[in-house]
Amino acid sequence: MADSRRNSIEEIRQKLNILDVVSEYVTVKRAGKNLKGLCPFHSEKTPSFTVNEDYQSWHCFGCGEHGDVFSFVMKIENLTFAEALERLAKRAGVELKPAGGFQINRRELLAKVNSVSAAYYSSILKKSLYAQQYLQSRGVTQDTITLFGIGYSLPDWDTLCKHLESKRISLKDAAEVGLVVLNNRNNTMYDRFRNRIVFPIHDIQSRVIGFGGRAVGDDIPKYLNSPETPLFNKSRMLYGLNFARKSITELGYVIVVEGYMDVVTAHQAGFVNSVATMGTALTTDHIKLLSRYTNKVVLSYDSDSAGMKAALKSATMFIEADIDVRIVRLPKGADPDSMIREGRTAEYSSIVSNALPLIDYKLALLTEKYDANIPSGRTAILKEAARIIADVDLFVERERYIKDLITYHPNLDIGNTKAQNQIRADVESIIKRKNRPAAVNIKQKAVSSVPSAVIIAENMILKALLKGHDKSELVIESLTPDHFKRDASRNAAKLIFEKYTKALPIIPASLIDEADDAAGKYISELIMSDNEPPVTDKALQDCIKRILKSKKSYKTSDILAPYIKQGNIKTDNNKEQTMQDLETYLRESGKLPNTKGSKGV
């Protein structure tokens, strides 16, 4: 790596506080010397994502991901190192010189195309009485239009093309972000969005990365999104999250709706923790994105068959990700947007507050599917309900559902207990047929062993070196990296010892960057961990002795074999003499420190 590039990287590290960057994506709270929050890279209930300002590093003790401010931005924004470098350099006010292999950040250029286009659509809306009247008919206020940056695209084929050209923006760049389309027949460009209300789609930092267009007339499709581009992937983005993320954290849950208008109307009515997928089914990436901010989700999809089907599928995915999910049961034919526009905000709020768990929602749908007023309808409800309840693992929960179903039993006159027993027998029969023993869903806990004294000693010694302990020189004089037993600690020691011998500064974030994956993870865990005892002079000296002594734990034959083969020590039956010869050889060859009073290897 060129010196100028390395110098720029270190300058950015010095000028930026990793906490400021991370806090834009993850809510973290003080926990001792560190800050902790829910990991943005995997789903979890208990915060294990840790940030340390002293070392300017982050580490997740759940999934093992770790690094510095550069690796965090690269991973969370899906950027290359060059792209993350340029973004952070701009933030830190560090000028990157063209020399040294810096690449032009194409993403920033494309983002500018989107930004200019969003401003253009907004200006057109202000001039179009037709588009304004449409939004007014949908109950959208001017404040909401301004907040979301809503615009309008004219019916003409090339008005945006002409505007971008007037701004000296390449139409090829506009085509790359999906704003214009190439007509292969005559090799001309035309606007993708025409006669549509345009919703700019923002990333979490409120940069415009794409657009959604809602047809004002009868144009097909009704909703049109930007295509997949270097900036926009609808399977990874949620509309409105940039506006909702703080409220999601404060309120403790998120409301997931289906479309742009649902989000806009919901926010306007005070449901500011609402977001939506964009013309695509919920994905695991969406779930990971939401899990950064909350572990509780309320699904508020339309009440038509497609909406109910989507809710059932999405709820199952959230449950598999160990996220608490509830489903809103809207009145027949309703959706969040229509209920709010009709002035039924209080009713909608109550429905959201009383959203149902997945099993309850499934059972509730049966009463809409079958007529509970006739025997055949009640029998059908019981038959399907038994299959649904059979998926419930907890016996107590199953019993609660079984008890709720007795009112549908055709022979209720036989008594509540008998009716309940018959329903239970049906459920247990299904469980038996499915052959689903309770142990199937129980994750085996990994057996963890208590760290040995040597491992604790290694951790303390390397942590002391990372902190620049007063006795660091004693460590360097007494040990070599080869004294460390584990690959990760040994490789970490090599990097740290090299810095000391060359009188270079010890910067943990840089060491993590230089290390291999295992050693980098080890260093990251080491600087974030609070488990080790205080590093005192005596403790450090004891750790050195412990590691040196640990070498004796090997079998004598294992230690001597390579040296005997090389002819470096004598071979006789006097084991004590042989060990002395070995120690003399190792000290003379510099492989052991020449410390007075040492006995054995």
N, C-alpha and C positions, 0 to 999 in steps of 0.2 A: 504494500500500500504506500502510495507516495506520501512524503512528509507533509506537503501542503494539505492533502486530504485528511490525514490523521490529525493535523493541527486544527483543522476546521471542525472535525468531529469533537475533539476535546473542548474546543471553545463553545460549541453548542451545548455540550454537557454541563459546562460551568455556568452558562447563562440561563439555562432552563431548569426549572424544578420539576422533577418527574411527577410530583403530586399534582401540580397544576394541569398537566397533560392527562394523567390518568383520571382525574376527577371529572373530566368532560364526558367520560364513558362509564365510569363505575362510581357508585356511592360508597365511600370508605369512611370508617370511623376510627378514632384513636383507640389503640389497644396496646398500652405500654409504650414502648419506644417506636412501635410500628403502627401502621394503619391497616385495617382489614375491611374487606367487603366481599360480596358474592363474585365469584370468578366469571369473567366475561367469555371464557373459552370452554366452559362446560357447565352443565346444570348442577346446582347444589343448593341445599337448604341452609347449611352452616357455613358462614364465611371462612374461606381458607385462602383467599387472594390477599397477599400481603405486600405492602409498599413500605420501603425504608428510605427516608429522606437523606439520612447520613451517607448511605452508600449509593443513593440514586438508582436503586434497583427494585425489581418486583419479582415475586415468586408465588406460585400457587401450590400449597401443600396438598391439594386434592388431585390435580391432574399432572403436576410436575412442570408445567410451563414456567418460564422464567426469562429474565433478561434485563435490559436497560430501556431507556426511553425510545431508542431507535427500534428495538425489536418489538416493543409494545405497539408502536404506531404501525409498523409493518404488518403485524399479525392482525390487529383489530381492524385495519383499513384495507387489508389485502394488497399491500404495496410492495414494490421492490425496494431494496435498500436505497438505491439512487433517488427514488420518489420520496421515501420517508426522509432522507437527508435534506432534500430541497425544501420539503414542507416545513421541517423543524428549523432549518436555517432561516427561512423567511420569518418564522415565529420569533426566533432568537435575535433577529437583526444581524445575522452573520452573512457576509457576502461570500458566495462561492465563486472561485475563479474558474474560468472555462478550462484552463489547463488542468491536467491531472485526471482526465477521464470522466468528469462530471457530465451526466446526460441531461438534455433538456427535458423538463418534466412535461410530458405530453398530456398527462391528466389535468394539469392546471390550465393548459391551453384549451382543452376541450371543455373544462368547467366554465371558462370564460365565454365560450360560444353559448352554452346554456344560460348563463347569467344575462347576456345581452338579449337573448331571445325571450327570456321571461319578462324582462323589462318592456320589450316590444309588445308582447301579448297584453300586458297590464295597461299599457298606453292605449291600445286599441279598444279595450273594454271601456275605458273612460269616455271614448268617443262614440260608442255603439249603444244607442238607446234600446235597440232590440235585445242585445245581450244583457243589459242592465235589467230590463223588464223581466227577462227569464229568471234571473237570479232573485229578483224581488218576489216573483211568484213562488219561488222555493223557500222564501223566508230568510234569505241570506242578507245580512246587514253589511253596510259599507265597512265597518270596523273588521268584520270577519273576512271580507274580501281583501282588505289591506294586510291583515295578519297572515293569511295563507298565500298571498301574492297571486290570487286568482286572476286570470286573463281571458282573452277571447281571440280566436283566430278567424279571420275573414273567409268568406266562401271562395275567394279567388285562388287560383292555383299556385301563384308564385310571389305573394306579397312578402312573406318572410325571406325568401331567396333574395329579392331586391333589397330589402332592408339590410340583410347581412352583408351583401356586396357593397352597399353604401358605407358600411362600417369597416370595409376592407377585411372582412372575415371570409376565409376560404370556404366555398360550398362543399368541398371535399371533407373538411373538418366537420361541417354541419351534418353531412351525410353519415359521418362516423358516429355521431351521437344520436342519429335517427331523426333529426329534425327535417331533413329534406331527403327525397328519394330520387334515384337516377332512373329515368325512362330509357330503357335500353333500345327502344325502337328508333328514337330520334336523338338519343344521347343528350337529353336535356334534364334539368333538375326541376322538381316541383315540391311544394310544401306537403309534409305528411299530415299535419293537422289543419283542417279546413272546416269552417262553420261549426266550431266546437268551443264550449267553455273549457279553458285550459287550466289544469291544476299542476303547478310546479311541484316536483317531488324532491324533497331535501334529504341530505344525509344527516347524521346525528349532529354535525357541526353547522347545519343550516346552509350548506352549499347546494345549489341546484344541480342534481345529477340526472334528472329525466323529467318526463311530462306524462300526464294523463289527460285525455280529451273526452268530454262528454258531449255527444251529438245534441245540438239544439233542436234540429228538425228530425226528419225520419231517416237520416243517414245510417248506414250499417258499416261497422258494428256500432252499437250504442255507446260502448266505452272502447277507447283506443289508447294503448300505452306505448311509450317508447320501446323500441326493440332492445335486445341485450346489447350493451355497449361496454367499452372499457370502464365506464363510470357506473352503469346501471345494470343491476341484476335483480329482477323483481322477486326472485326466490329467496333473496337475502335482505330485502328492504321492507319496511313497514311504513305506510303513509301516516304522517302525523307524529311519528315518534320523536322528532326533534322538538316539537311543541309539548309533547305529553310526558317526556321522560322524568322531569322533576316532580310532576304531580303523581306519577306512578310510584315513585319512591316515597313520597310524603304520605300518600293514601294507602300504600301497601298492596295495591292490586292494579291490574290493567283490564280495560274493557276492549275486547277485540270485536270489531264490526266488519262488515263486508266491503264497503265501498267508500269512495271519496266523499260523497255527499253525506253519508252516515257520520263520518268523522267531523266534517265541517259543521253540520247541524248539532252534533253532540257537544262539541267544544263550545259552540255559541250558547248552548243551553246550560253550560256549567259542568258537563261531563268531560273535564279536561284531561282525563287519563285514558282517552279512547284512541285507538290506532286501527289500521285496516291493512289487510293484504291487498295486493293490486292485481286483480284478475287472475289469480293463481291460487291453488290450494295451499294450505299451511304446510310449511316444510320444517325439517329439523333445524335449518339455519335460522328460521324465524323464531323457533323455540329458544335456541341458544341466545339469540339477540335479546329476547324479552327476559331471559333468566338473569341478565346482568342487573336488572332493576327490581325484579320481584319474583316471588315464588307462588303467587296467587293470580289466577287468570279467570276472567268471566267472559264467556263466549256469548255474544249478542248478535246472532245471525238472523236472517229473515225467517219468517214462520212458514214459508212454502216448503215443499218436499225437498228441493235442492238445498235449502238452508239447513233443514233438520239433518239431512244426510251429511252435509259438511260439518255440522256441529258434532255429530257422533264420531266422525273420523278424527277431527281435530282434538276432541277431548281425550280420545284413546292415546293419541300421540303425546299429549301433555302428561297423562298418567304414566306412560312408559318412561318419560323423562323425569319422573318423581316430582311433578309440579301439581300443586293443588288447583284443580279446575272445576268450575261451575258453569252450568248452561242456563241462559235466560230462556224462559218459556213465554214467548210473546203471544198476544191474541192472534187468532187465525187471520191471515191476510195482512198482518202488520209488519213493519220494519222500524228500526230506531228513528230513521229520518221522518217517516210519516207520522209516527206517534208524537214526536216533538213538535212538528209543524201544526198538528191538530190541537196543540195546547194540552197534551196529555203527559206533560213532563213529570209531574208528581207520580203519575201511575207508572211511567217507565222507570223512574228512580226506585219505586217500591219493588218492581219486578226484578231489577238488577240486584237489589239488596237481598232478595229471596231466591236468587238463582240456585238451581238444583245440581247436586252431584250427578255423575253420569248414570248410575244405576237408577236413581229416582227419576231422572229425565226419561230414560228408556221405558220405565214402568208407566210414567204419565202419558207417554205417546200411545200406549196400548188402549187407553180409554178413548182416544180419538180414532183409533183404527177400528175398534170393535164397539158394538152397541151393548153396553152393560145392562140394558133393560130387558134383554132376552136371554134365555138359558144358553143358547149356542154362542152368543157373544161373551158371556161370562166364562164359559168353558174355554173359549179361544184365548181370552186374557190370561187365565190360569196356566194354560199350556205354554204360552210364550214366556210368561213371567217366570215359570219354573226354570226355563233355560237361561234367562237373564240372571236370576238369583244364584244359579249354579256357578256363575263366574265370580261370585263373592268369596274371598278366601276366609274372612273372619266369621267364625260360627255365630258370634253375638250379632253381627250385622245381618247375617242371613236370617236369624230368628226374628229380627225386627221387621224385615221385609215380609217374611212369611205371615207374621201376625197381622200386618196391614192388608194382606190379601184375603183373609177369611171371609170378608163381606161379599166376595165374588163366588164363594163356594156354592154350587147348586144345591147341596144338601146341608145347608147351614143349620137346619132344624135338628141335626144329629148332635149339635152342641159345638161350641167354639173349640174345645180341646180336640175333639175328634177331627173336626175340619182342618185344624192346624196340623195335626199329625199326618193327615192324608197329603196335604200340600208338602210338608217336610219330606215325606217318603218319596214323592215325585222328584223333589229337588235332589235328594241324596241318590236316587236311582240314576239321574243324569250325571251326577258327579262321578259315580262309580263307572258308568259307561265311558266317560271321557278319560277315565284312569288318570285323574289329576291329584296325586298325593300332595299333601300340604307342603312337603319338603321341596317340591319342584320350584316354587317361587322364592325359596329362602336362599339368599346368597351366602355362600360359605365365607366365613370371616377368615381373612389371612392371619395365620399364626405369626405373631411378631415376637422376636426374641429380645431380651434386654441387652442393650449394647454392652460389649465387653469393655473392660478397663482400658484396653489398648485403643479401641475405637474412640472412646471418650478422650483419651490422651491425644490422639491424632487430631480430633476436632478442636481441642483446646489450643494445641500448638499452632495450627494453621489459622485459627481465629485470632490468636495473639499477633501473628505475623501480619494479618490483614489490617489489624488495628495499629500496627507500628509500636508494639509493646517495647518497653525499655530493655528487656532481656532478649530481644529478637536476635542479636548477634550471637548470643549463647546457643540459640537453636541452630543457627547456620553453621556454627563451629562444631556442634556435637552430632548433628544428623545430616543425612543426605536424603534426597527424595526416595531412594531405594529402601529406606528404612520403613516406609509406609506400606502397610499390608494390602490395602485395597487399591484397585486400578484407579478409581476416581480420585481418591485422596493422594495417591502417588503422582498422578498426572497434574493435579492441582498444585502439589508441592513443587514439581518441576518448574511450573510457571512462576510461582511465588519466589522460590529460591533464586531463579534467574534474575528477577527484578532486583533482589537484594544484592546479589554479587555484582551486578552492573550499576548499582546505585541509582536505579530508576524508581520513580514514584509508584506506590502501590495504589492502584485505582480499581476497586472491585468490579465496577461496571465494565472496564476495559478487559480485565482478566476473564470475566464471563464471556465476553465477545471473542477472546482469543482461544479459549479452551474448547476441547471437544464437548459433545453433548453431555456425556456423563460427568465430566469434571466441572463443566459449567453449571450443571444442575446442583452438584455437590457444593460448589462455592456459594451459589445462590441460597441454598438451604442453610448453609453455615452462617451467613451474615444475617439472615432473617430469624434464625432460631433463638429462642430465649431459654432453652433447656440447659445449656452448659453452665456450670458454676463460674463465679468470678475468676478472672485470670490474674492470680497473684504471683509474685516472684517464686515463692515456694511451690505453688501448684505447678508452675511451668517447669521448674527443675524436676519435680516428681514425675511429670509427664515424660520428660526426656529420658529419665531413668527407666520408666515403665516401658518405653518403646525399645530402648537398647536391651533391656532385660528380656523383652518378648522374643528376641532372636534366639534365645536359648530354648524356646519351646519346640523348635524343630529337632527332629532326630539327628543325633550326631552323624550318623552315616549319610544322611541327606546333605548336611552341611559340608562334610569333608570330601564327598565323592568327586566333585569337579576339580578340587585342588590336588587331590591325590593323583587323579588322572593326568593333570598337567605337570606333575612332579614338583609342585611348589612346597609340599610338606612331606615329612618322612612317614613311612607306613610301618608302624609297629603295634604291638598289642597294648602299649601303655596309653590309654585313652586320655589321661590328664596331660601327658607330655605332648600328645598330638594336638590337643586343643590350644596349648600354649604356643606351639609352633604356628598354628593357624592364625592366632591372634597377632603374633609378631609379624607374620607375613602381611596381614591385612593393614596393620598400622604403618608398616614401612612402605606399602604400596599406596597409602593415602585413602584406602577404602574405609578405614575407621579413624576417628579423631584420636590424636595422640594425647589422651587424657591420663594424667597421673592417678594411680590408685585403682584403675579399672581392672576388674577381674573377669576373665572369660570373654566370650564374644557377645 
